[in-house]
Amino acid sequence: MKNNQLFTYLFIALFVESLFLGFFYDAFTSALVIGLPALLVPVYFFKMAPKVMRSLLI
């Protein structure tokens, strides 16, 4: 469970970074279109099947 939280925080941090870079380089729409699905898809899978990733790593 801790690994899922760690990766969730990592994806959130990367999304915030993409928003910052999108604002800085005037590509905010691209940052949202690419960054939001890149954040939501892994977080969705972590929430739906939290033990699957752990069993794959063992």
C-alpha positions as CSV (number, residue, x, y, z in Angstrom):
1,M,0.0,0.0,0.0
2,K,2.9,2.4,0.7
3,N,4.3,1.9,-2.8
4,N,0.9,2.9,-4.3
5,Q,0.9,6.0,-2.2
6,L,4.5,6.8,-3.2
7,F,3.7,6.4,-6.9
8,T,0.5,8.4,-6.5
9,Y,2.5,11.3,-4.9
10,L,5.1,11.0,-7.6
11,F,2.5,11.2,-10.4
12,I,0.9,14.2,-8.7
13,A,4.3,15.9,-8.5
14,L,5.0,15.2,-12.1
15,F,1.6,16.6,-13.1
16,V,2.2,19.8,-11.2
17,E,5.6,20.1,-12.8
18,S,4.1,19.7,-16.2
19,L,1.6,22.4,-15.4
20,F,4.4,24.7,-14.3
21,L,6.4,24.0,-17.5
22,G,3.3,24.4,-19.6
23,F,2.6,27.8,-18.1
24,F,6.3,28.8,-18.5
25,Y,6.5,27.7,-22.1
26,D,2.9,28.8,-23.0
27,A,1.8,25.2,-23.7
28,F,-0.8,24.9,-20.9
29,T,-3.3,23.1,-23.1
30,S,-0.8,20.5,-24.0
31,A,0.2,20.0,-20.4
32,L,-3.4,19.4,-19.5
33,V,-4.2,17.1,-22.4
34,I,-1.1,15.0,-21.9
35,G,-0.6,15.4,-18.1
36,L,-4.1,14.8,-16.8
37,P,-4.6,11.4,-18.4
38,A,-1.0,10.5,-17.5
39,L,-2.0,11.2,-13.9
40,L,-5.5,9.7,-13.8
41,V,-4.9,6.4,-15.5
42,P,-2.2,5.0,-13.1
43,V,-4.0,6.4,-10.1
44,Y,-7.2,4.7,-11.2
45,F,-5.5,1.4,-11.6
46,F,-3.8,1.8,-8.2
47,K,-7.2,2.3,-6.6
48,M,-9.0,-0.5,-8.5
49,A,-6.4,-3.2,-8.0
50,P,-4.0,-2.2,-5.2
51,K,-2.6,-5.7,-4.6
52,V,-1.9,-6.6,-8.2
53,M,1.2,-4.5,-8.6
54,R,2.6,-6.0,-5.4
55,S,2.1,-9.5,-6.5
56,L,3.8,-8.8,-9.8
57,L,6.8,-7.4,-8.1
58,I,7.2,-10.4,-5.7
